[in-house]
Amino acid sequence: MGFLRLWFGLFLGFVLMNEMNNIGVEGWSKEGHMMTCKIAQELLVPNAAHVVGMLLPDYANGDLSALCVWPDQIQHWYRYRWSSPLHFIDTPDDACSFDYSRDCHDTHGGKDMCVAGAIKNFTSQLSHYHHGTSDRRYNMTEALLFLSHFMGDIHQPMHVGFTSDEGGNTIDLRWFRHKSNLHHVWDREIILTAAADFYDKDMESLQKAIQANFTHGLWSNDVTTWKDCDDLSACINKYATESINMACKWGYKGVEAGETLSDDYFNSRMPIVMKRIAQGGVRLSMILNRVLGGASSTEDILVAT
Ligand SMILES: [Zn+2]
């Protein structure tokens, strides 16, 4: 057990040091995932916070956000190649809807192989923590990191996008003066432009501003609704549906390949990106609190999965 944990720690450390700056296209950027996870971790009840602390490798220093981007970094490694379809959902072009049985599969038709299926699976794995023995921690750590990451991804609207353009990945365009694509605009460009324009590139200030919006600002009356969840499957489907609706209404709308997106697009979409990061964080904490918080509510959200 000690060896496995040490090995896993070294393994994660290696990935972290070598690939922290090598971000793929699948997911909120490093910054988006870190904010989602920081927001979530600050909302954990003591029991859940304790378990998360136990599951993180020592070098993370108790900071979940330090490892929230890990699933993006390992997805193309041979050992983890199975996980690469789990970061997104491809929906039929222009359908602007999500249907779990129609859409949650990989390109070979493998059932449940999408971000919605992954969240259900890793939540269910994590719910066994309290019944497990200590040598289960190896898997539990992975389950925690995958769940935390995928709760970010499912809230990125372009992660529930159209099949033929791969969620906007094949729509090449310019973001202000540099080359980008529509998917990446939502993963990272909007976040970085917001940080540069309003927070002197300080991600912590941006994160605090997002948190202030739901603790006592713009969204403070909505947080309870965000967290509402009686049946995890239905909730996850709702998050995916919200994303594809936003992708249609705000992501794709009016965008043509080859064009330049700038102030108009940024100003109108930035609040949506910030809200999705907040919702991802608040809802991740809701799931972790229910599953790891030791309350009797653990099983009930999983009933229908
Ligand atoms: Zn991802």
Residues whose N, C-alpha, C, O or C-beta is under 5 A from the ligand:
A	BS01	ZN	E26 G27 D72 H87 D153
